[in-house]
Amino acid sequence: MISFERPSTALFVFAAIFLVSASLSCTRSRAADKEVTTLGTTEVTARLLEIPSAFPPNDLYNYGYVMRYQVLKVHRGKVDGQEIFVTHYNPLKPRSSVQDEFSKQVGGHVDTFRAGDVHRMALESPVDDYWMGGIIDKYQDRKGVRYWAVWTNPD
């Protein structure tokens, strides 16, 4: 049992509780921030299964890169199956600074893409309605909708 006879003990306990609850609320709110819950017509939480090759540098041109995801939860809208293909704009750039004059609205809080990571994403489809530039799609032989990632957060 914690004794509150000494003010320093009580202060320490309350500070610890505050810091733990603040860090938990910040983590959760980032995954479900306003943009990811309102942008796009579809919102999912999904595990990045594969990045099929190294990303080309961004110094020559802007591009969309298709990655394969396993859908863990659909928050709104609908997707075709448990495995989806998501196109991310200029994936070498952190999502917080990826938006430019060519991309329309894109963003989020993911800094780097790694297979195995779980992302909460606001999506649009088909990608051709949202990005008319180059697309690197190593899954061309696989049927399925190509989604455009509007907002991507870690989950």
RAJOUR-V75053 format. One line per field, one symbol per residue. phi: phi as a letter, one per 40 degrees, with the letter a starting at -180 (. if undefined). A space follows every 50 residues. Layout:
phi=???
This chain:
phi=.ccbccdccccccccccccccccccccccccbcdcccbcgbbbbbaccca bcacccccccacabbcbcbbccabcagabcgcbbbbcbcfcccdccbcca cccgcaihbccacbdhcbbbbcbbacdccbabccbcbcbdcbcicbcbcc abbcb
